[in-house]
Amino acid sequence: MKIVNLMPRDLVFYTDDGSIRYPRSIRNGPETTEKRKKIDEIAGIPVNEIYSAEVSNLPDPQEEIVYVVSPIVAAACSKRDDLYIPDRVVVDKDDLIGCRALSKAFPKALKPHL
């Protein structure tokens, strides 16, 4: 199985044996355009509901390839089974520097309402 990094930065996976770097695979990765409506207000702050999102620049599924994408891209494409998101992130001075695992993007029990 091949991992293709579609995140906007290089990904470093930290394992017990060291680290593995996956460079960003494409210059212009997937982007989302969300549609939202205001549903409430709390203490003067609008509360919106995202009711759909369109994704551009996402490659079509291919056999033996999984894609690492941002959570918002994964949520917008929740029917795809080839999308994964970084999990158990590693942070240094408030900067995301890598992760220790991948997560299946929104398993059935946690499907978003997009």
Secondary structure, 3 states (H helix, E strand, C coil): CEEEECCCCCEEEEECCEEEEECCCCCCCCEEEEEEEEEEEECCEEEEEEEEEEEECCCCCCCCEEEECCHHHHHHCCCCCCEEEEEEEEEECCEEEEEEEEEECCCHHHCCCC
